[in-house]
Amino acid sequence: MTMFYVTIPLVIKMRMRRKRNLETRIENCEGFFLDLNDEENRDLRTLQADKLFDYSVLFGNSNPVVLEIGCGKGRFACTLAKQNPNINVIAVEKVDNGLFLDGPGNDSALIFYPGAKIEYTSYLPLFMDLANDGVDCFIVEMPFNLAFFGLDSADSIVSNSNFTYDKWYIAGHSLGGVVASSYVNKTDNIDGLIRGASYPTQEINKPVLSIYGSNDKVFTIEKYNEAKPLIKGNFSEFIIDGGNHGQFAYYGNQSGDG
């Protein structure tokens, strides 16, 4: 995965929710806390968390970043961002099988299946942008980083009563797109499919958006064209001029790619 080096400050604010027996609960978790005044943890005092992502690229500015871990549905984070336009807010919620990016939108959500052997977190920059534009995103962590071991991963997300979206979409990159294409026919809860550098292996009766790069040397355009008749619903295609296979995410150069 590509690592970025920046100097934008990351502001960590602890806001403890009002829970019963909070002090007792914290005491029971003492074994998981790190004392930064302890010499054994000296290296952590100089750890720059802001080097993991280039926040100036993600947000388009150099404002301080506030991180909320365990954001739930994100209401607090959204309110904080609206009331403080001079900061950037990252809200993270760990779901059972991946990451939930909760943006300002409430109507539509997208579930994403990563490509084969690709770390699911490498797609974060792409879907942070989409979530900020109003489509909440779920990036699925696949077993062994192979989507065909997690074909039905979207089931637990769509059936979760905490999420009440009007529209659900599923997307996938490379092998993840092939598996997402197979999943979309198994359910009536998905309203459309987005394929990144991939093609279906069976008929699809839902709307499909297909995206690939003109310089993709991993993706087989012949198989892609042969599979087009399998799409029976509305079909749209977008070709990224000069784009390649690996540029859907941040995992570096892929062997054989353009």
N, C-alpha and C positions, 0 to 999 in steps of 0.2 A: 504494500500500500504506500502511496506517496505521502510523505510527511511535509508539513509546511512550517516555516519559521517566521514568526511575526513578533511585534512588540506591543500589541494591543492588550491592555489590562483585562484580566478575567476577575470579576467581582463575585465572591462567594458569600451569599447571605443566608444565614441560618434562620429559618422561621419555623418554630416548632408548633404544630397544630395542638389545639386544646383537647387532650384525651384524658380519660380517667386513668389514675395511677401512672401518670406520665413519668414521674421521678423514679418510680419502681421499675418501669419498663426500661428506662435509660440505664439504670444500675445493672439490670440483667444483661445488657448488651456491652458492658464495659470491656469485655474481651475482644470486641471488634473495633474499639477506638484506638487511635494512634496519638501518643503524646509527642507533639513536635518539639517540646523542650528536652526530650530524651535524646542523648547523644546517639543512640542506636538508630534514630530516625532522622539523623542530620541531613541525609541526601534529599529527603522529602521536602525539607525547608526551602531548597533551591529548585524544586521541580516546577517548571513553567508549563502549566496546563494549557496555556494559550498557544503552545507550539503544535498542538494536535491538528488544528484546522486554521486555515487562513480566514479569519473572521471578516477582514476587510473585503474579501471577495464574496463571501456568503451574504453579507449584509449591505455591501456597497458603501460603507463608511468606516471610520476608525473609532466609533463610540465604544465606551466600556461595555462589556458583556456580563449579563447577570444570568446565572444558571439556576434553574429550579429542577431538582431531582424528585420524581414522584409527583408529577403535576396533575394526576387524575384526568379530568376532562379539560383542564387548562384554563378554567375561568379566571383564577387568580393571576396567572401569567399574562393572559390577554388584557386584563384590567391594568396590570402593572405597566405593560407596554404602551397602552393608550394614554395613561396618565404621565408617562415619562418618555417623551419622544427622543430624548437625548441619550437613551441607552438602548442596547440590543438585548433581547430576552430569548434565551434558549430554554424550552420546557421539554423535559424528557420523562417518559413513562415506560417502564419495562413491562411488556405484555408477556404472556406465557411463551410465545415462540418468536420473539423478535422485538422490534422497536416501533413505538407509536409516536408519530410526529403530528402534534395537534396545533393547527394554525387557526386563523381567525374564522374560517368557514365552518358551517354546521350542516350543510345540505348533502355534500358528496364526499366519498372516501375511496381511496385506491389501495388495493392490496398488491404488494410486489413480491415476485419470486425471483431471486438472484440467479445469475449464471453459474455454471458448473465450476466448483472449486474456487469460487470467488467469495471472499469475506463479505458478509452482508452489510457491514458498516461502511464499506467503500462506496456505497450508493448514497450515503447521507447527504453530500452537497446537492445532488440532483433533487432529492425529494424534500430537502429543507426549502428549496426555492418553490417547489410545487405547493407545499403546505402553507408557505407564506402567501401564496397567491389564492388560497381559499379552498384547496382540496386536501383534507387530512390524509395522511399516508401511514401505512403499516408495511414495514420492511421485514419480511419473514426470515428468520434464522433457520436454514434447512439442516436436517440431519446430515452430518458428514459434508456439508456444503454442496449437496447434490439434490436438486429439486425433485427428482423422481422418487426419492424416499419420503417426500412430504407433499404428495399430490393434494391431499385433503386439508392442508394446513389452514386454508382460508375458512374452513367450517367453523372453527372455534371463535374466529373473529366476527364473522357475520352473525353468528347466533348469540353473541354476547349482548345481554340486555342493556349494558351500559352505553352501547352505541346505537343511536336511532337516526341513521342517515336515510335520506330519501333515495339516494342513488349509490350503488356499489359498483366499482369497476375493479378489474384485475389486470395486472400487467406482468411482464416477465422479460428478462434479457437472455438471449441465447437459449441454453437448455431450459432455463426458467420460463421463457416464452413458450416453448414447446409444451411444457407441463401445464402452464396456465391455460393454453389452448385446449388441452384435454379436460381440465377442470371445469371450464366455463360451460360445457355441455351437460355437466352432471347436476346443475342446480338452476333454479329459477330466480335465485336471489342476486345474480350478477347481471348488471345492465349493459356491460360492454367489455371488450378486450382490447388491450394495447400490447402489441408485440414489438420488442426491440431486437432486431437482427435475428429473427427466428421465423418459423413457419409451422403450420398445423399438420397433424398426421391423420386427422379425421374431420368430417364436416362440421362447420360452425354456423349456427343460425342466429348469432348475436352480432351487433355492430362491431366492426374491427377497425382499429387504426394500426397501420404497420409503419415502423420507422427503422431505417437502416442508413449507414454511411456509404457514400459512393466509393470510398477507398478501403472498404472492409474486405480483408483477404481471408478471414476465418469463416465468415458467413458464405454459404454456397448459394449463389444467385440462381443456378440452374434448378436446384431443389425447391427454392422459394417460388420460382415461376411455375413449376410443375404443380405446386400445392395450391395455387390461387383458385382453381375451380372448386376447391373444398369449402370456400367461404361463400355461404348462401345469403348472408345478411348484408347490410350496408358496409361497403369497404372503402377506406381512405388510405392513401399511401403518402408518406413524406420521406424524401431522400435528403440526407444531410450532405451537402456538397463538401467533399474532402474529408468527411468523417470516417473513422475506422471502428473496429469492434470494441476495443478497450476504452474508448472515450465515453461510453455510457456510465463509467464509474471511475474511481481513483484507485486503481490497483497496478499502475505501471504499464509498461509495454508488454504485449502478448506475442509470443513466438509465432512467426508467420504472418502477423498482421500488417496492414498497410500503414 
